[in-house]
C-alpha cells in the first residue's frame, strides 16, 4: 500500500542524512523468546557466520536433511522434534524463512497433518520469505516505500535530473518531456507558457517508466550487497581494470541521491537504505529462533542482519547424495551454496531417466506417456511437472487435457489475460494513439461492445469499423475524410455509422481524457517554471536540477484521474452481474478487485509525483503493476501440478518430470540489467551466471533422487530454434560423459518439422452441411459465373462461401490486399473506358498521363491523407502497370478495336438446366468490338503477380476447373448493343484476359482458343454443377482445396500453404 503521510517532526532531508549517520536507539517491543528446546543430536556445530559475526551474538547451526524424503516433510519432522512432547505442539517461538510463499503454505499443511497424526494440536510457527525477513528483525522508523512509491520517486528523480544525466541513463528521454534541448535551454515557447502539452508525450513517459522500473531493481540489488550507486565506480576500478563507465555511474549516483530525497519528501523510508542503517546503527532486535529452510542464496545485507540477532539460527540444508567427496564444502556457514564448489560437481541424473524428443509438442506427449505409465500407482497429487520454460506450459496443459487429465499451473495466469485488464489497456492505447489499430482493439472488448450497443444501437460496432478500415485503410482517423470518401450510398451510410460510434466512444471516455489532460498541463507548467529559471541562469554541466516544490494542498491530480477511470469502467460495466462464487466469473471478479485496490493506492499519489510521471507514466504504472499480479488457478482435487523451476527443490511429490532441460533454461539465462553486464556483476559480487548455475546444479541434484523421475530434452525450443542439451547433464565421470553424449546427441527417431505440412488432418469434427441446416431456402438459386470455380474446387467450401456467405473479418490491414489492389486498377480502367475522348486515343503518352491523374484522384478520395504508408507505395506500383497498359491500349486502338462497354453487370436466364432456367449473373470487365471485321472480344482484367492464360486457369487434364469465361457467352444477350450471338459459332465472339500483372512485360491480351465442342463441354460441366447445387450436394470436403480457401482452415481443421500467384491483384 502507498502511505503518503510525512510526520511533522521529521525535517526535509532527514531520510538522506540518516542513511549516513546514526539516528539513535528505537524503543520497541522484543519478539517472543523461543521456548527451551531439547538437545540437538543432529546438529553439526558450525563456526559463527563470517559476515558480521564479531558484531553480534548469533551462531548459525547447520542441519543436514534427507532430500530423498523431501525437503519440506523432513523440515516438518525436524521442527516437531525440536519442541517438548505434549498435547500441544507449540512452534510459535520459531520463525521459519522459506524461499517462497508456496513453500510456506505447504510446510504448514505438513505440520498440521503430522501433528494431527500424533493426536496433537499445533500452534504454527511464523513463516516468512527472505524478502520480508529483515523487517522481522528491526522496527522501521517510517513507513517503507513499496514498489509503486519507489517507481514514482525514481520517475521524479529522472524528471528533475540534468539533461546530460538523463541522456546518459535514459537515452531518448532527455529533453523530450520537458521541451528542452541537451543544454537545458528552451525549445518550445508554447510549452513554457503552459498552453500546450509537453512534447514527447506518452512515448517519453513510457521510456521514463521503464527506466524507473530498471533503477528500482538495480538499487535493490546493489543495496542488498551493501553497495550504493556511488560505490560502484570505486569498487569496479579495484576489481575490473580498464573500467570506463564512470560518467554514467556518477550520473546514476546523483540520480540516487535525488531519489532518496523524493522518498523522504513523501514521508517514507527506502527499504534497502533503512536496512543498511539498521545494521550500521545496530538496531537489529530479535530474540526468537530463526530457521533458514533451504535458503541457499542469502544476500550480504541479510547476512549482516542475521549476524546481529540475539536468538538461535538454524539452517536446514538438503545435502544431495552422489555429488562427490566432501559435500559439506558446497555450503557456507549460513547454508548457502558456494558457487566455486559446484563448478565441477557430478550430478546424479540417471541417463535411463532422460528422454530426447523433437520439439515442444513431443515433449508434452512424452510427459503424458510417462504419467500414463504410472496410472496404476500414482495419484495426481503425487505427480509434479516442472517447466523451466514457461512458454511450454500451454502445450503441456493442452496435451494433459486431451488425455483426460487436469494440469494446474502454480503460477496461474496474470491479470493481463483478464477482460477488465484488456479493456483498460485498450482504452489507454486509444487515448494515447488515436489510430485505427488501437480503436479496433477497443471495439472488440466485450464490455465496450455492450456499452456501444446501448448507446448507438449497433450490435457489432467492430464489424462496422472493419469494413470501413478495409475500404479506406486509415492509419489515423480523419472524420471529415470518411464523411466524404464513400462512393456508394451503402458505404456512405456505413461511414456515418462509424462516425457515430466514434462520437459515442469520445463521450464515454471524456472524464478520463480530461483528467489526463489536467495532469499533462501540470507537467507543462512545472517544466516551464524550471526551464524559465534555467534560461536566466546557466546550469552547471553536471549538476542536477533542484527538485520542484510540491504543489499546494492535498492530492488532486491523481484522485481526479482515478475518478475518471472509475467512471469509465462503471459505464462499461453497467448492468453486468458478477457472481464472485461462480467459476465463470472468478477471474473477472478478481481482476476488478485488484483494479480497485490499485486505484485506491494511486489516489494517494501526491501532485508533485503525479506531475513528474505525467498521465502516460500513471498509465504505465497502473497497467504494469495491475497486469503483473497473478490470479491463482482454480482448485481441482485431481490436478497435476505444473511448477516453475525455482519451486522444484521444495516440491515433495515423489514423481517429477523436468521439461526443457536445455541450455538457457537449465541453467537459467535470465535477462540482466544492461547497466550491470556480467563482467561487472562478477567484479561486484552480484548475482551472476556462475551463481545461477550453482543454484540450478543443487536443485537438479536434489530433484534427481525422486522415486519416479523423467528428464525431457527437446531438440528445438518452443520458438522452433535449435536447442542444446543442458551442460548439467554432462556432470559425470569421463565414461559417463561419453555415454551422455551418445544418448543426448543421437539421431532422433522422428525428425521435427520446420512447420505444418500443406494439409494436416485434425481429429476435431468438421460440421457437415446437413448438421448446420438447409443449404438455401431457394430450390433453384441464382448463381454468379465466378461461383462455379469454387464448387469445382471444393463443394463444401463452396457451400460455406457462396451459400452461407461466410467471410473472414480482420482489422489489421496495413496495405491494400490483392483484391483491393485489383479493384483500384479496375476502377482506373473503368473511368478511362467511359471517357470516350481518351478511350479512343492512340497516343500512349496521353493515355498514361490521363490514367496517372485518375489514379491520384481515386487514391486521394478513397484513402485520404491519413492512409497507411503502404498505400502510397502501392499507388506507385499501380501507376507503373497503368503506364504499360497505356502503350498496349494505344496499339490496340490503332488496330481498329474500340471499347463497347466496361464493368457491365449482367443477369440472364438464357442458360437452361433440365428444362428450368438458371439465373446467371456476372460483371463483365470489358467488351471490345472490331467493327471492320465484325468481331467481339469479352475480356476479363487480371491483375495478379504473373500473366495468365484462359486455358491454364480453366482446364486441366482432368477437365474443367473454372467456367467463368465460357459462361460469359450466355450473358451477352442482355448487353445493350450486342448482336444476337450464335453460341454454336465460336468465331464471332472470343473470350480472354487483359493481363495487367506485376511483370509489366507481360501486359497483353490473351484470348482462348476453344472450339465449339469445348464450349459445349463447358456448358455440360456447368449444368452438372447446377444440378448438384439444386440437390444440396456439398459433401465431402476436398482436403486438397485448403490452399484456395485459407479463410476456412479453422472450420475445416486444416493448415494450408497458399500459392500467392493465385491472389488477384498481387502488388509486387
N, C-alpha and C positions, 0 to 999 in steps of 0.2 A: 504494500500500500504506500501511496505517496503521503508524506506527512510534512506539510509546509507550515510550521508554526515556530518561527525563531523566538527563543526565550529572550525576554528583555534584558536579562543580566549578563548576556554574552556580547561583548563589543564586536564590531566588524573586524575581520582578520583573525579572530580568535582561533578558528579551526586551523588555519595555516601555521600560525605561530606555535600552536600546541602540538603540531606534528613534529616539531624540532626541540621542544623544551618540556620540562616537567609540568604537570598540571595538578600535582598533589594527590593525596590518597582519597579514595572514594569509599564512603561508608555504605556498605551493602550487606545483605544477609548472606551467610555462607550456605553452600549446598549441604544437604544432609550427609553426615558421615556414613561411611559404609559399616555394615554390621561386622561383628567379629567373625572371621572366617576360619574354617578348619585348616589343617595343614595342606600343603600343595605338593603332593607326591610327584606330579608330572611336570613340575616347574623346572625349567633349565635356567639356573641363575645366569643373569647377563649383567654385564657392566653397565653403569649409568649411561643413558643416551648421550651420545657425543655432543650434540648441539645444545649448548647451554647447560650442561649437567652441573657445572660448578655454581650456577646461579640459582638452582632450585633444589628441591629435596626428592624429586620424583625418580624412581627407578623402574624401568620397563623390563618386565619379565616375559620371556618368550616361551610359548607353549606350542608344541608341535601337535597338530591334529591329523587324523587319518582322512586323507582326501577321498579314499575309496569308499568310505562310508557316507560321504557327502559333507561338505564344509558346514552347512547350517545345521544338519542333525547332530554332528559332532559338537558344534558350538553350544547347541541347546543342552546336550547331555553334560557338557563341561560346566555350564552356568548352574544347572541344578545341582551338580556335585559340589559347588562352592559354598552352599548355604547349609545350615544345620537341618537335620531331618525334623519333620513335624507336619502337622495338618496343613500348614500354610507355607508355600514356597515364596518367601518374600525376597524379591530381587530389586526392590525399589532403590537400594543403595548403589546399583550398578548403572552406569551409562555406557551403552554399547554403541560403538561407532561402526557403521556399516558403509560399504561403498555406494549403495543406492537405496532409495526408499522401498523398492520392491523386496529387497533382501531383508529389510527391517520388518516388513509385514509378514513375510514367510517365517522369519525367526519367531515372531510372536505366536504364529499358528502352531509351530512345532513345540514351543514351550507349553502352550495351553494343552496340546494333545498329550505330551509326555507327563505333565503334572496330573492331568485327569486320569491317565492310565495307572498312576500310582495312588490315586484317591486323594490328591492334594488340591487345595485351592491355590491360586497363584496371584501374586502381586507383581505385575510385569516390570521389567527394567525400562529405563528411558532409552529410546533408540534415536540416534541422530546420525546424520551423514557427515562426511568430512567437511562439506561446505558450511554446515551450520554448527559444527563443534566449537569453534573459537568463541562464539557468543555464549556458550555454556560455561566458559572459563573466566569471563570477566563481565563487568557491567558497563556498557557504553554510557557515556555522559549525555549523549544526544541521540535522537532517532537516527538510525543508519539509513543512508540513501539506498534505495532499491535501484534496479536496473533502469527503470524509466527515469528516475531522478538523475542518475549518473549520465544517461544518454543526453538528456536535455541540457545538463550543465556542460557537457563536452561540446554540444552544439553551440551553446552560448559562448564558450571559450573560442571556438573556431570563428564564430561571427565577429568577435571583438579582437581577433588577432591581427597583427600587422599583415598587409597583403603579401609580403615576401615570405612570412612564416606559413601562411595558408598555401602559397604556391608550392612550397617545399613539402607540405604534408598532404594537402588535398588538391592536386592539380585540377584546374577547371573551375574551382570554387572561388579562387582569388579574384576579387573584384566583381564577380558575376552577380552576387546578390545585392551588393552594396552600391553598385553603379560607379565604381572607382577603378582606375587602372592600377597597374602593379606598383605605382609610386604613391597610391592613396589619393590621387588628385581626381577631382570631379570630372565625369564624362557625360552626365545626363542632367541638364538643368531641371527637367520636369521631375525627376526623381528627388532632387534636392528640395524642390518646392513642396513635395509631398502630394502632388496632384496625380501621380501615375504609379502604377505598380512597380516594384523593383525588377530590374532586368534579371534575366536568368531563370526566374520562375521556379517551378517545381523541379526541373531537372537539377538545378543547383542545390535545392533543398534536399533532393534525393541523394546527391553525392555527399552533402554535408551529413545527412543521417547515417549513411553507410560508413563514412569516416568516423563518426562519433561512436558507432557500434564497434568498429575495429579498435578504437582507442580505449573503449571500456574494457575489452578483453585484454589488450596489451597491458594496461595499467594494473589490472587484477593479477595477471600472470607475473609481471615484474615485481609487484609489491609482495606477492606470495613468496618470492625468492629474495625478499628484503632488499629490493632494488627500486630506485626511482628512475625516471627518465634521465635525470641529471647524472646518475651513477653509470649509465650505460657507456658513455664515451670513455671515461677513465678505465672502467673495467674491460672494455673492448680493446683499448690501447695496450693494456697489460697482457691480455690473453690472445689477441689476434693482431699480430704485427701487420702494418700496412692498412689498418682500418681507416677508411677515408670518408665516412658519412657523418662527420662532426657537425656540419651546418644543420642537417636535418634533425639530429638529436638535440642540438641546442634549441632549435625551434620547438621541438616537442617538449623540452624541459620548460620553456616559457609557457607553453600551452597548458602543461600540467599544473603550473602554479595558478594560472587563471581558472582552471577547472576547480581546484581546491577552494579558491575564493568564492566561486559560484556556489559550490556545495555549502560553504559556510554561510553564504548570503541567504540561503533558504532554510537555515536553521537545522541542517543535518550534518552528519559525520560521514566522510568517506569510509567505507567499511574496512578496506585494507590499511588505510592510514591509522584508523582507530586501533586496529590490532597491533600495528607496529609500535604505537605509543604505549599500548598496554604492556608490551614486552619490555620496552625501554624503561618505563616507569614502574615496572614490577607490580602491575595491577592484577595479575592473574590470581584469582582467589577461588580455589576449588579443592574441596576436601574429600570428594566422593571417590569411588573406584571406577576407573575407566578401562574398558575392554576394547581393544582395537581388533576388529574381526575382519581378517583378510584385507586390510587396508594397505596394499603393497606400494602405495605411492603417496606418502605424506610429504607436503611441501615444507621447505625450511622454516617458514614463519610459523606454521602449525607445530613443528618440532620444538621451536623455542618456547612456544606457549605451553606445550605439554611438559617440557622440562621444568617449568615453574610451578606445576600443581603440587599440592601437599599430599594428595592421596596416592594410591597404588595404581600402576598402569600395567595391564596385561595385554600382550599381543598374541592372538591366536593365529597361527600361521600354518597353512596347508603345505606339507612337505611331500611333493610327489615322489613316488618310487621310480627307480630306473633313470635318474638324471646324473649318474656318475658319482665319483667319490666326493667326500666332504660336502654333502648337500647343504649343510647349515651355513656354509660360506656364501650361499646365494642370497642371504638375507642379512640386513643390518640390525642394529640394536633396537629399532622400532618395528621390526618385522617387515621392512620394505625391501623390495628387490634390489640387488646390486647389479647394475647393467653389465659391468665387465665380467662378472661371474657367470652370466647367462650367455655370453657371446658364442661359446662353442659347446655348451652342454648338450648331451644327447637327449632326445625326446622320445619317450616310449610309445610311439604310434604304430600299432601293428600294421604291416603292409597288407595283410589279408583283409583288413577293415577299410582299405582305401579303394574307391571306385572311380575310374576315369570315364567321363561322359563327354558328349559333344558340346552341348550348349545349355542354356537356362531351362528349356523345356525338358530336355533329357535329365537334367539334374533333379527337377521336381518329380519326374517319373521314377527315378532311382530311389528317391526318398519314400514315395508311396509304396513301391515294391518292397522296400525294407520294412516299412510298417506292416504291410500285409504278411510278411514272413513271421511276424511276432504276434499276429492277431489272437492266437490261442493262449498266449501267456502274458501279454502286456495290455493293461487298460490305457485309455487315452491320457489320464493324468500321470502315467509313468513314462511318457514319451515327450521329449523336447526336441525341437528343430532349431538349430542356431543359424542365423542368416547374417553373416558379417557384411554382406552387400544387401542393403535394404531394398534395392531395386528388384531383387528376385522374389520378394515376398508375394506380390500379386500372382506370379506364376505358381508358387507353392500353394497359395490359398485356393486357386482355381483347380489345380490338379487334385488336391485333397477333397474339394467339393465334388469333383467328378467321380471320385472313388467312394462317395458317401460319407466322407469324414469332415470334421469341422476343424479349421485352423484358427487359432486365436493369437493374433499378433500383439505381443505385450505392449508395444509402443502405441498400438491403436492407430487412430487417424488424427490428423490435426484439424483445427478449425478451418483451414483453408479449403477443405473438402466439404464444408457445410454450406447450405444455400444462403444463410444470413451473411456469412463472410463473403461469398461470391457476389451477393447483391451490393454490399457496401463497397467492395473493391471495384465493382463495375461503375458504381455511382461516382466515386472519386476519379476513376480513369476518364470518364466522360467529362467531368468538370475540368479536369486538367488538360485534356486534349480533345477538343470538340471535333473529332474525326469520325468518319462513318464506322470504322472498325470498333471504336470504343462504344459507340451508340448501339451497334449490333449486339455486342456482348450484354449491354444493359437490357435491351429489349428481349433477350432470351431468358432473363431471370424470372422464375415463376411468379414471384411476388410483384414484380414490375408489370408482368402481363396482366395480372388481376387488376392492379390499380388502373392501368391504361384502358382496360376493357370497360371498367366502370365509368371512366371519365370521357372516353371517346366513342364507345360503342364498338370498337374494333376488337374482335375476338382474338386475332393473331396479328398484333402490330409488327412483329418481326417479319412475317411474310410480306407485308406491305413494304417494309424497308428493304427487304431482299430484292424485290422486283424493281424498286427504284434504283437500288445500287447496281443491279445487273444492267439496267438501261442507261445509266448516266455515269457509272464508275466514279462517284465523288470521293475524293480523299478527305477534303474538308467539306462542310455542308454550307452551301450558298442557297439560301431560301429564295432569293429573287430569281436566281437562275433556274431553280427547279420549278418555280411557278410558271416560267415562260418556255421551258425547254421541251416539254412533251409535245409530240406531233399529232397523236391520235386522241380523240375525245376520252377514251377509256384511260389512256396514260395520263391525261391532264387531271382527270378525276382522282386517280391513284396518287399523283403527286400532291394534290391538295389534301388528301387524307394523311399523307406522310407529314406535311407541314403542320397539320392539326395535331398529330402525335408529338411532334417536336415542341409545340406550344404547351401541350399538357405536361411533358417532361420538365420543361423550364419552370412552369408554375409549381410543380411538385417539389423541385429542388431549390426553389428560390430562398427559403430560410437558410439553408446550409451554404449556398453560394454567397449570400450577404454576409454571413458570419466570417467566412473565409476571407472575403474582400476586406473586412474590417481589420483582421489580423495583418494582412499584407499591407494595408495602409499604415498600420502601426510600425511595420518593418521599415517602410519608406521614410516615415517621419524620424524614427530613431536613427536610421542610417544617415539621413540628411543632416541631422544635428551634429553627428560625429564628423562627417565629411566637411561640413562648413567650417568647423573648428580646424580641421586639417588644412583647409585652404588658407587660413590665416597664419598658421604656424606650421612649418615643415616638421614632419615627424622624423625621428631618428630612424636609420635604416633597419635596425633590428628590434627596436622597442615595440612592445605590444600596445594596442590602443587601451585607453582607460575603459574599464567596464562601464557601460551606460548606467545611469542612475535608474533605480527601479521606478516603474510607473506608479503613480499615486493610487492609494486605496486598495481595496480587496480585489482579487482576480475578477476580471470582467471579460477578457477576450476568450479564454478557454471555456468558461461556462456558457457564453453565448454560442460558441461553436458546437459544444456538446448538445445544447438545447436544439440547435438547428438540425443536427444529425438525428436526435431522438424524434423530432417532429417528422422528418423524412421517413424514418423507419416505421413510426407509428402509422403514418398514412399508407405505407405499403402493406402493413400487416393488418389493416382494418378488416374486421370480420373473420380473421383467421383464428380458429380454435386450436389450442395446443394442449394436448394431454401429456403431462410430464411423465406419467407412468406407462404410456404406450410405447412399445418398442419403435414403432414407426416415427414417433415424434421425439425420441430420446436425443438424437444428435441435434435436431433443430432447437429443442429447449435448452440443451446445454450450451449451444453456441450463443443463443440470446442471453442466457445468464452470464456467460463470460464477457459478452459485449457490455452488459450493464455494469459489471464490476469494473471493467477497464474505463468506461466513460465516467464512472463515479470517481475513479482515481484522477483522471485527466481534468476534471472540473476544478481541482485544487492547484493546477499549474499557475504560478504567478505570471502576471502580464509580461514581465521582463523576459522570462524564459519562452513564453509563447511567441512574443515578438521576434526573439532571436531565432526560433525554429521556423517561424512562418507557417502559413496554413499547410504548405507542402510538407514541412517537417512533422507537423502534428499528424497528418495523414499517414506518412510512412511509419511513425511511431505506433499509431493505432493498428494499422493493418498488419504490421510486422509482429508486434507483441501479441495481439489477439490471435493472429493467424498461426503462430507457432505453438500456442498452447494446445495440449492434447485432449482428445476425447477417448476415455478408456473403452476398450472393446466390450461388447455385450457379454454378460455372463452365460457360459454354456457349460453344462455339467459334464459333457463328454467331449471336451475340446482338447486338441493337441496344441500345446503352447509353442509359438514361434517367437524366439527372443533374439535380441541383438547380441553381438559377440561379447560385450562387456558384462552381460548377465550370465554367461555360461559358467564361470567358475563357481558361483554360489548356487546355481541351479542344482536341485537334488534328485532329479528324475534319473532312474537307473538306465534308461535308454536315451541316447543322444545321437542326433545326426548333425554333423557340421558341414554346411554347404559352402561353396565358393572358397575353397582352401587354395587360393592362388595369390600371387604377388599383387600388392595393392590393397588386398583385403586382409590377408594374414601373412606377414604383419601388416597392420593398418598403415595407410598413407594419407592421413588426414591433411586437409589443406591448411597451410600455415599462413600466418600473417606476413605480407610482403615486406614489411619493415623489419622483420626478425627472421632472416633467412637461416637455413640450417647451420652454416659455419658460426654465425653469431650466436645462435642458440647454444651450441656446444661450448662456445667460449664463455658464455654467461652462466652455464649450468642450468639452463631452462629445459623444459620438456623437449626431447629431440627424438630422432629416428631410432637411435640406439636404445633409449629407454623404452620406447614403444615396442620395439622388437623383443626386448627382455620381458616386458609385461605379457605380451602375447605368447611368448615361449612358455612362461609359467602357466598361463591359462590353458594352453594346449596340453601341457604335461598333466595338469590336474584333470582335464577332461578325458584324457586318453585311458584312464583307468576304469571307465564306466563298464558295467556288465555287458551292455549292448551298445556298440559304437559303429557309426558309419561316417566316413570322411569322404566327401564328394569333391572331385577335382574336375571342373569343366574346362574344356579346351578353348572355349570362347566366353567372353564376358557377356553381360546382359545386353550391351550395345552391339554385339556381334564382332568386336575386335578380338584378336588372338590373346589368349591368356597363358601365363607361365605358372607351373605348379609352385606352391609356396616353398621357400627355402627352408622353412621349419621342418618339412617332411624329409629333408636330407640330413638332419641332425642325427647321424648314426656312425657306426664304425665303418672303416673303408669298404668292407664287404657289403655292409648294409646300404651304403651309398650307391654301389653298383646295382644292387637289387632294386633299390628305389627308382633309379634312373630307368632301368629296363621296364619297370611297371608303369611309371608315370609318363614316359615318352614313347610307349608302344603305339603302333598304328591303331587308331580307333576302329571298332568293328563297323560302325555306321558313320561315315563322314558327315559333318554338318553341312547344311546348305547355306549358300550366301543369301538366299531369300526364298520366298514361297514360289513353288512351281507355277507355271501359267494357269493351271486349273487344279485346285485342291478340293476334293470332296469333303463334306462335313457330315458328322453323324446327326446334326440337327435336322428337323423335319422342314422340308420346303413346302409351303402351303400350296395345295392344288386348287385350280380354278373352281372345281365343284364344291370345295370347302368354303371358299370366300363368297360364293353367291353366283348368280347368273352372269354370263358374260356381258349381256346387254339387254335392255328392255325392248330393243328393236330386232325382230327376226330377220329383217333384210337391211342391215346397216349400210349407210353410205361409206365410201372408202376413198381416201386420197391415194393418188398414184404412187406416192412415196411409201405408203404403208406396206405394199406388197413385199418389198425387200425385207422388212422386219419379220414378217411372217415366214418367209422362206428361210431366214436365218435361224429363228427360234420361235415356234408358235407360242410358247409360254411367255417369253419376254415380250412378244408382240402383244399378248393379252394385257400384261402389266402396263405397257406403254400406251397402246392405242385404244384399248377398251376401257381400262380403269383410269387412264390419263394420269398415271403416276409420273412425277418428275422429281428431280433432285433439287434441293434448296441449298443455297450457300450464300455467304455474305463476305467471303474473303477474296473476292476478285480484285487483283491488283493490276490487271490488264484485260484487254479485250480477249474473250475466249474465241476459239476458232469460228463458232457460229456468228458471234457479234462482229468479228473482223470481216467475215464474208458478207454480212449484211451491210457493213459500211461501204464496201466496194460495190455491192449490188445497188445501193441507193444512189451512189455517184453515177453509175452507168444508166440507171433508170431515168434520172432527171436529164442526163445527157441525151438519151434517145428521144425524150419527149420535147426537146428543144430542136425544132426542125432546122433552125438556122445553122446550128453547129453539127447536128446529126448527119446532114447531107454533105458536110465538108470533106474534101480530100486532102486537106492541109494538116499533116500530123502535128506540127508545132502548135497550130491554133487549137487543135483538139486537146493537146496536152495541157496548154495554158488554161483552157476552159475547165477541164477536169480538175486541175490543181486548185483553182479558185473555188470550184464547187465542193471539193473535199474540205477546204478550210472552213467554208460556211457550215457544212454539216457537223464537223467536229466541234466548232465553237458553239453551235446551237444545241447540240445533243449533250456535250460533256462539259462545256464551260471552262472557266479558268482555274477551277478548283479540282479538276480531274486528277486521277492518279498519274504520276510522271510517265508511266509506260505508255499512256495514250498518245503523247506527242511523238514518241519513238515509233509506235505502230502506225501513226498517221504518215510518217515519212516513208515507212515500208510500203504502205498502200500507194503513196504518190509514185514510188518507183515502179510499181506494177502498172499504174494507170498511164504512166508516160510511155511504156512499151505498148500497152493496149492501143494508145492513140495512133502509133505507127501502123499497127496491124489494121485498125479500123479505117484509116485513111486509104490504105491499099485496097481494102475490100470495097470501099465506096467507088474508087476509080475503076474497079472491075464491073461495076454496074449493079451492085447489091444495095438495097435500101432497107431501112428498118420499118417493118409494117406495124408492129406493136411490141410493147415491153411490159413486163411484170403483170401479165394478164391473168386474173383469177377466173377460172372457167369451171362450170359444172355441167355435166351432160349425163343423160340416161340412155345414150346410144348403145352402150355395152349391155348385152343381154346374156344372162346365165340361166339355163334351164327354163327359158320362156319368161323369166322375170327380169326386168331391167335392174341394173345396179347403178346407183348414182355415183359416178366418178367425179372427183374434183382435183384440181391442181393449179399451181401458179406457174405459168409458162414464162420463163425469164425473157425470152426474146423470140420473135418470128421475123425472119428476113425474106425478102422477095427479090428475085431477079426477073424483072418484067420482060426483058428481051427474050429470055429462054423459057419463060413461064414456069419457073421453078421456085419452090418454097423450102426453107430450112427452119426447123424448130430447134432452138439452141438453149442449152442449159449452162449457165455460168458455173465454172468450177474454180474455186479459189484455194484449193488445198496446197500442200507443200510442193507437190510434183504434178505435172500434167497427167491426165488420164485419157483412156480411150474407151468408147462405149462398149466394145467387145469385152475388154478386161473387167469392167465393173458390172456387166450384166450376165455374162455366161462363164461357166467353167466346163470342164469335160463331163461333169455330172449333170449339167443342164442349166436352166435359168436361175440366177440368184438375185436378179433385180428386174423389174418390169416397168420402170418409170418412163423411159423413152418410148418403147413400143406402145404404151397406153396413151401417150400424148396424142397419138393419131385419132383416138376416139373422142377427144375433146375439141378437135378443130372445127367441127360443125357449128359450135357455139361461139366461135371467134368472128367478130364482125369484120366483113370484107374478105373473108376466106371463101374460095370457091368450094363446091361440093367435091370432096375428095373420094376417089375410088380406093378403098382400103386394099383392094386386091392388086393395085398398081403401086409399087414402091418407088417408081422413078419420079413421080410428080412431087412428092414431099419426102425430104430426108430429115433425119433427126441426128443430133450430135451435141458435142460440148464446145463451148467457147472457153478454153482453158486460160485462166489468169493466175498461174501459180507463182510461188516464190521464186522459182527459177525462171527469170523473165525471158530467157531464150526459148522457153517452151510455150510462150503465149501464142496461141493459134487456135483455129477452128479445126476440130476433128469430128467428121461425121461417120455414122455407122454404115457399114457395107452389108446390110442384111437383105436377104431375098424375101420374096412373098411368102415362101414356105416358112422362113424363120419367123416372120411376123405372125403367121398362123400358129406356130408352136408357142410363141409367147402368149397369144390370146388364150390358148387352151390351158397353159400354166396359170394364167390369171383366173380363169374360170374355176379351176380346181381350188385355188386359194379362197375364192368367194364361197364356194360350196362348204369348205371346211369351217370358215368363219360363221356362216349361217348355221352350221350344225354345232358350233361351240367346241370344236376340236382344238384345244390349246395345250395338250399334254402328250408326251412328257417334255421337259426342258431339254434343250440341246447343250450338253456340257461344253462343247467346243465353241459356243457362241459368246462366252463370257467377255472376250475382248471387244466385242461390238456393243455391249451394253454394260459398261463398268458401273453405271449408277445402280444396277440391280444386284451387285455382288453380295450385298448384305442379305437380301431376300433369298437369293439362290444359293447362298453359302459357298461362294467361290471367290478366289483371288485371281485377278486377271492381269496380264501384261498386255497393254494395248499398243497397237501399231499406230503411232501418231500420224503416219502418212494418210490414214483414213479420215483424219479430222478435217472437216471442211473449214476453210478459212485459216489454215495454219499460218501464223505471221512469222515466217522465218526468212 
